[in-house]
Amino acid sequence: MADLIRGGVELLQVKTLGPARPDAGYERTRRFYRRLGFQPLEEIHGLWPENPCLIMVKVLGRPGGQPLHADCL
């Protein structure tokens, strides 16, 4: 991940099966991402036929290592 931060990447996104479709395997996947620091952003419908898509994001940093400030959110 350090390479991504040095490369200027600010945000990572993953997509997985959303909790609106219960599945024990994907629940484990969502917990795995949460342990890595990803936060659920939005569950959308229509991207995958009949399967809700959960978008999860993780903030890595800002260009030049600038910290995130609450007034910027």
C-alpha positions as a Markdown table, in Angstrom:
| # | Residue | x | y | z |
|---|---|---|---|---|
| 1 | Met | 0.0 | 0.0 | 0.0 |
| 2 | Ala | 2.9 | 2.3 | 0.6 |
| 3 | Asp | 3.6 | 2.2 | -3.2 |
| 4 | Leu | 0.1 | 3.4 | -3.9 |
| 5 | Ile | 0.4 | 6.2 | -1.4 |
| 6 | Arg | 3.7 | 7.3 | -2.9 |
| 7 | Gly | 2.1 | 7.1 | -6.3 |
| 8 | Gly | -0.6 | 9.6 | -5.3 |
| 9 | Val | -3.5 | 7.2 | -4.8 |
| 10 | Glu | -5.9 | 8.7 | -2.3 |
| 11 | Leu | -8.8 | 6.2 | -2.3 |
| 12 | Leu | -9.2 | 2.5 | -2.8 |
| 13 | Gln | -12.6 | 1.0 | -3.8 |
| 14 | Val | -13.8 | -2.6 | -3.7 |
| 15 | Lys | -17.1 | -4.1 | -4.8 |
| 16 | Thr | -18.6 | -7.2 | -3.3 |
| 17 | Leu | -22.0 | -8.7 | -2.8 |
| 18 | Gly | -24.2 | -6.5 | -0.7 |
| 19 | Pro | -25.8 | -7.6 | 2.6 |
| 20 | Ala | -29.3 | -7.3 | 1.0 |
| 21 | Arg | -28.5 | -10.7 | -0.4 |
| 22 | Pro | -27.5 | -12.8 | 2.7 |
| 23 | Asp | -24.6 | -15.1 | 2.0 |
| 24 | Ala | -22.2 | -16.4 | 4.7 |
| 25 | Gly | -19.2 | -16.5 | 2.4 |
| 26 | Tyr | -19.6 | -12.9 | 1.3 |
| 27 | Glu | -20.3 | -11.8 | 4.9 |
| 28 | Arg | -16.8 | -13.2 | 5.7 |
| 29 | Thr | -15.5 | -11.2 | 2.7 |
| 30 | Arg | -17.1 | -8.0 | 4.0 |
| 31 | Arg | -15.6 | -8.6 | 7.4 |
| 32 | Phe | -12.2 | -9.1 | 5.8 |
| 33 | Tyr | -12.4 | -5.8 | 4.0 |
| 34 | Arg | -13.5 | -4.0 | 7.2 |
| 35 | Arg | -10.5 | -5.4 | 9.1 |
| 36 | Leu | -8.3 | -3.8 | 6.3 |
| 37 | Gly | -9.9 | -0.5 | 7.0 |
| 38 | Phe | -12.6 | -0.4 | 4.2 |
| 39 | Gln | -15.9 | 1.3 | 5.1 |
| 40 | Pro | -19.2 | 0.5 | 3.4 |
| 41 | Leu | -20.2 | 3.5 | 1.2 |
| 42 | Glu | -23.3 | 2.4 | -0.7 |
| 43 | Glu | -25.2 | -0.6 | -1.9 |
| 44 | Ile | -26.4 | -0.3 | -5.4 |
| 45 | His | -28.8 | -2.5 | -7.5 |
| 46 | Gly | -28.6 | -3.1 | -11.2 |
| 47 | Leu | -24.8 | -3.4 | -11.7 |
| 48 | Trp | -24.9 | -7.2 | -11.4 |
| 49 | Pro | -28.2 | -8.9 | -12.4 |
| 50 | Glu | -30.2 | -9.9 | -9.3 |
| 51 | Asn | -27.2 | -9.2 | -7.0 |
| 52 | Pro | -26.8 | -6.1 | -4.9 |
| 53 | Cys | -23.3 | -4.5 | -5.1 |
| 54 | Leu | -21.8 | -3.1 | -2.0 |
| 55 | Ile | -19.2 | -0.4 | -2.7 |
| 56 | Met | -16.5 | -0.1 | 0.1 |
| 57 | Val | -13.8 | 2.5 | 0.2 |
| 58 | Lys | -10.6 | 3.1 | 2.1 |
| 59 | Val | -8.9 | 6.5 | 2.3 |
| 60 | Leu | -5.1 | 6.2 | 1.9 |
| 61 | Gly | -4.1 | 9.8 | 2.0 |
| 62 | Arg | -3.8 | 13.1 | 0.1 |
| 63 | Pro | -1.3 | 14.2 | -2.5 |
| 64 | Gly | 2.0 | 15.3 | -0.9 |
| 65 | Gly | 1.0 | 13.5 | 2.4 |
| 66 | Gln | -1.4 | 16.3 | 3.3 |
| 67 | Pro | -3.7 | 15.2 | 6.2 |
| 68 | Leu | -7.4 | 15.0 | 5.8 |
| 69 | His | -9.2 | 17.7 | 7.8 |
| 70 | Ala | -12.8 | 17.5 | 9.0 |
| 71 | Asp | -13.7 | 20.8 | 7.3 |
| 72 | Cys | -12.8 | 19.2 | 3.9 |
| 73 | Leu | -15.2 | 16.4 | 4.2 |
